[in-house]
Amino acid sequence: MSGMWGRDTSSTTTGNAWSAILCLLSAIKRTKVMSYTHLEIIYDDFPIKYRLRDHPVVSKWIERLTVAQSMYPLDNPERFYGFGNYQDQVDNGLKKINTCIDIINNFELIIDRKLENINDQDTLNYLHHIFEVYHGILDKQDHNFWLRAPKEVRLALADLNVLVHMCESISRGAKPRHVVTYYGLPKTTTLDTEDYKFFTSKIDFGTVYLNYVEIGKTLEDLTMDNDKYIGENAFRPFRHYSADFNVKFFTNTDKQIEENQIKIKNYYYKNRNFFESKGYTYEHPHLTSGSIPLADIEEFNLEYDTILTTLKHKQKVTAVNLI
């Protein structure tokens, strides 16, 4: 009997020791995360520093970023939009997306149209719907087409999503921005309810924003796209997050924000039965529009035009550093 109690005591002591070690490691990790003050992005050989904001989501994002940088490569470090001659962007966008469609259809005819006009939002919505259906939802690619497709076709199907957003960006004025993602990084972490208070629809020049990583569209996306292909795989609120982020090099106005909010509200109530069937009232935090700002540009000696002109010729992210 005493021997049994002795083993229990030893087990409890060991458990307490492990708990203490885990708490210490957690504290060290939090201290490390909190010690960062800046994000540095190097564009070819041109570095720009961004001062990290001070709120809890930044710490969560930094944790994901450190994991990504230790295990996963940058995925397409040349995802720059809105730089250069507008017509060149239009021609390049149409060429890339239609080439992508050809690669997919040469394996199996699943797309019945091409994009002939960069402003054809209905076709862009249709192509995004194709991506959602045949690629599958976040981290769950189980469609028969995807399972049978060779690597080249899978890559083309994944690129279809990127190219749809590229063409949408061009059609809406080609505002300059770039996106940084990490290849193969699992999207397993979700935002907490209190994190949604850090969302904003305000866009500031040179601000880093948390990237939307779901496969689908938010209420805001569905509204702006006037998407009629709304369905099980189309509507995905902003829930998951990862190390992925984007940097915007333009601004919006209060009037634009107000007008967009009116459109979003109208779209919701037009499709109210659908959203309520999913458990979402209009006031649900998961339907919050905008994104979460993570950092702000800190290049006081450079004019904005100088930054844009320089980035026009340096369209590749070669390094992302926390300092």
C-alpha positions in Angstrom: 0.0 0.0 0.0 2.8 2.4 0.9 4.6 1.4 -2.2 1.6 2.3 -4.4 1.3 5.7 -2.8 5.0 6.2 -3.3 4.6 5.6 -7.0 1.7 8.0 -7.1 3.8 10.7 -5.4 6.6 10.2 -7.8 4.3 10.5 -10.7 2.8 13.7 -9.3 6.2 15.1 -8.8 7.3 14.3 -12.3 4.0 15.8 -13.7 4.6 18.9 -11.7 8.2 19.1 -13.0 7.0 18.7 -16.6 4.3 21.4 -16.1 7.0 23.8 -14.8 9.2 23.1 -17.7 6.4 23.6 -20.2 5.4 26.9 -18.5 9.1 28.0 -18.6 9.3 27.2 -22.3 6.1 28.9 -23.0 7.3 32.0 -21.1 10.6 32.0 -23.1 8.6 31.7 -26.3 6.3 34.6 -25.4 9.3 36.7 -24.4 11.0 35.9 -27.8 7.8 36.9 -29.7 7.4 40.1 -27.7 11.1 41.1 -28.3 10.5 41.6 -32.0 9.7 45.2 -33.1 10.0 45.1 -36.8 9.4 43.1 -39.9 12.0 43.5 -42.7 11.1 42.5 -46.2 13.9 42.4 -48.8 12.8 43.0 -52.4 15.7 41.6 -54.5 18.4 43.8 -52.8 16.0 46.6 -51.6 15.0 46.3 -47.9 12.0 47.9 -46.3 11.2 47.9 -42.6 7.8 47.7 -41.1 7.1 48.5 -37.4 5.0 45.7 -35.8 1.8 46.8 -34.2 1.1 46.0 -30.6 -1.9 43.7 -30.3 -2.4 40.0 -29.5 -3.0 38.9 -33.1 0.5 40.1 -34.1 2.0 37.7 -31.5 -0.1 34.9 -32.9 1.0 35.7 -36.4 4.7 35.9 -35.4 4.5 32.4 -33.9 3.1 31.1 -37.2 5.7 33.0 -39.2 8.6 31.6 -37.1 7.2 28.1 -37.7 6.9 28.8 -41.5 10.4 30.1 -41.8 11.9 27.1 -40.1 10.1 24.5 -42.2 8.5 25.9 -45.4 9.7 27.8 -48.4 8.2 31.0 -49.8 5.5 30.1 -52.3 5.8 32.2 -55.5 7.7 35.2 -54.1 6.8 37.2 -57.2 3.1 37.8 -56.4 3.0 41.5 -57.1 -0.1 43.2 -58.4 -0.7 46.7 -59.7 2.8 47.7 -60.7 3.7 48.9 -64.2 1.7 49.7 -67.3 -2.0 49.0 -67.0 -2.5 47.5 -70.5 0.6 45.3 -70.0 -1.0 44.0 -66.8 -4.3 43.3 -68.6 -2.5 41.4 -71.4 -0.4 39.4 -69.0 -3.3 38.5 -66.8 -5.5 37.3 -69.7 -2.6 35.3 -71.1 -1.7 33.6 -67.8 -5.3 32.6 -66.8 -6.2 31.3 -70.2 -3.0 29.2 -70.4 -3.9 27.9 -67.0 -7.3 26.9 -68.3 -5.8 25.1 -71.3 -3.5 23.0 -69.0 -6.5 21.9 -66.9 -8.8 21.2 -69.9 -6.0 19.2 -71.8 -6.2 16.7 -68.9 -10.0 16.8 -68.6 -12.6 19.3 -70.0 -14.1 20.8 -66.8 -14.0 24.5 -67.8 -16.4 25.6 -70.5 -15.2 29.2 -71.1 -12.2 31.4 -71.1 -11.7 34.9 -69.9 -11.9 37.3 -72.9 -12.4 40.5 -71.0 -10.5 41.4 -67.7 -13.8 43.1 -66.5 -15.9 40.0 -66.9 -16.6 39.4 -63.2 -19.1 36.7 -63.9 -16.5 34.5 -65.6 -14.0 35.2 -62.9 -16.6 34.1 -60.3 -17.3 31.0 -62.4 -13.5 30.2 -62.6 -13.2 30.6 -58.8 -16.1 28.3 -58.4 -14.3 25.7 -60.5 -11.3 26.0 -58.3 -13.4 25.7 -55.1 -15.1 22.5 -56.4 -12.2 20.6 -58.0 -9.5 21.7 -55.6 -11.4 21.1 -52.4 -11.8 23.0 -49.2 -8.9 24.1 -46.9 -6.4 21.3 -46.3 -8.8 18.7 -47.7 -8.3 17.9 -51.3 -10.4 14.8 -51.9 -12.2 15.5 -55.2 -11.8 12.7 -57.7 -10.4 15.1 -60.3 -7.7 16.3 -57.9 -6.8 12.7 -56.9 -6.4 11.7 -60.5 -4.7 14.8 -61.8 -0.9 14.9 -62.4 1.3 17.4 -60.7 1.2 19.9 -63.6 -2.6 20.0 -63.6 -2.8 20.3 -59.8 -0.5 23.2 -59.9 -2.6 24.8 -62.7 -5.7 24.4 -60.6 -4.1 26.0 -57.6 -2.8 28.8 -59.8 -6.3 29.4 -61.2 -7.3 30.8 -57.8 -4.3 33.1 -57.7 -4.9 34.3 -61.3 -8.6 35.0 -60.7 -7.6 37.3 -57.8 -4.9 38.8 -60.0 -7.3 39.6 -62.8 -9.9 41.0 -60.3 -7.2 43.2 -58.9 -6.4 44.6 -62.4 -10.1 45.1 -63.2 -10.6 47.1 -60.0 -7.9 49.6 -60.8 -4.7 47.6 -60.4 -3.9 49.0 -57.0 -0.3 48.1 -56.0 0.1 45.3 -53.4 2.0 42.1 -52.9 1.2 38.8 -51.2 3.6 36.5 -49.3 2.6 32.9 -48.7 4.5 29.8 -47.6 4.3 26.6 -49.6 2.8 23.6 -47.7 2.2 25.4 -44.5 -0.9 23.8 -42.8 -3.8 26.2 -42.1 -4.9 24.8 -38.7 -5.1 27.8 -36.4 -8.2 29.9 -36.0 -8.9 33.4 -34.8 -10.5 33.8 -31.4 -13.7 35.8 -31.0 -11.9 38.7 -29.4 -9.5 39.0 -32.3 -12.2 40.3 -34.6 -12.1 43.7 -32.9 -8.8 44.3 -34.5 -10.3 44.1 -38.0 -10.4 47.3 -40.0 -11.6 48.2 -43.5 -9.2 51.2 -43.5 -6.3 50.7 -45.9 -3.1 52.6 -45.4 -0.1 52.9 -47.7 2.6 50.4 -46.7 0.6 48.5 -44.1 1.0 44.7 -43.7 -2.3 42.8 -43.3 -3.1 39.3 -42.2 -3.9 37.2 -45.3 -7.2 35.4 -45.9 -6.2 31.7 -46.2 -9.6 30.0 -46.6 -10.6 28.4 -49.9 -13.8 30.3 -50.7 -15.0 33.8 -50.1 -16.0 36.0 -47.2 -19.3 37.9 -47.1 -17.3 40.9 -48.3 -15.8 39.0 -51.2 -19.1 37.7 -52.3 -20.5 41.2 -52.2 -17.7 42.9 -54.1 -17.7 40.1 -56.7 -21.6 40.1 -56.9 -21.1 36.3 -56.8 -24.1 34.2 -57.9 -22.3 30.9 -57.4 -22.8 31.0 -53.7 -22.9 27.5 -52.2 -21.4 25.1 -49.7 -17.9 25.6 -51.0 -18.2 29.3 -51.8 -18.9 31.0 -48.5 -16.0 30.7 -46.0 -15.8 33.3 -43.3 -12.3 34.6 -42.2 -11.6 32.0 -39.5 -8.2 30.4 -40.2 -4.9 32.3 -40.3 -1.3 31.4 -40.9 2.0 33.2 -41.6 0.7 34.4 -44.9 0.3 38.2 -45.3 -0.1 41.0 -47.8 1.3 44.5 -48.1 -0.8 47.2 -49.6 0.7 50.3 -51.2 -2.4 52.4 -51.6 -5.1 53.9 -49.5 -8.9 54.1 -49.4 -11.3 56.8 -48.2 -14.0 56.9 -45.5 -16.6 57.4 -48.3 -15.4 54.2 -50.0 -15.6 52.3 -46.8 -19.1 53.6 -46.1 -20.3 52.7 -49.6 -18.8 49.2 -49.3 -20.5 48.6 -46.0 -23.9 49.5 -47.5 -23.3 47.0 -50.3 -22.2 44.3 -47.9 -25.3 44.8 -45.8 -27.6 44.7 -48.8 -26.0 41.6 -50.1 -26.4 39.9 -46.8 -30.1 40.6 -46.5 -30.7 39.7 -50.1 -29.2 36.3 -49.2 -30.3 36.3 -45.6 -31.9 32.8 -45.6 -28.6 31.3 -46.9 -26.4 33.0 -44.2 -28.9 32.3 -41.4 -29.0 28.6 -42.4 -25.3 28.6 -41.7 -25.8 30.2 -38.3 -24.7 33.7 -39.2 -26.7 36.8 -38.3 -25.5 40.0 -39.9 -23.8 41.1 -36.6 -21.8 37.8 -36.2 -18.1 38.7 -35.7 -17.0 36.1 -38.3 -18.7 38.3 -40.9 -16.5 41.3 -40.0 -15.2 43.0 -43.1 -11.6 44.1 -43.8 -8.5 42.5 -42.3 -6.2 42.8 -39.4 -3.2 45.2 -39.7 0.1 43.7 -38.5 2.7 46.3 -39.2 3.3 49.7 -40.9 6.0 50.9 -43.2 8.8 52.8 -41.5 10.8 54.4 -44.3 10.7 58.0 -43.3 13.4 59.0 -45.8 11.6 57.7 -48.9 8.8 59.3 -50.7 5.9 57.0 -51.6 6.4 57.5 -55.3 10.1 56.5 -54.8 9.0 53.3 -53.1 6.5 52.4 -55.9 9.0 53.2 -58.6 11.7 51.0 -57.0 9.3 48.1 -56.4 8.2 48.2 -60.0 11.7 47.0 -60.9 12.2 44.7 -57.9 9.2 42.3 -58.1 10.6 39.5 -55.9 10.6 38.9 -52.2 14.0 37.4 -51.4 13.8 37.4 -47.6 11.4 38.1 -44.7 13.0 38.8 -41.4 11.8 39.5 -37.9 14.1 41.9 -36.1 
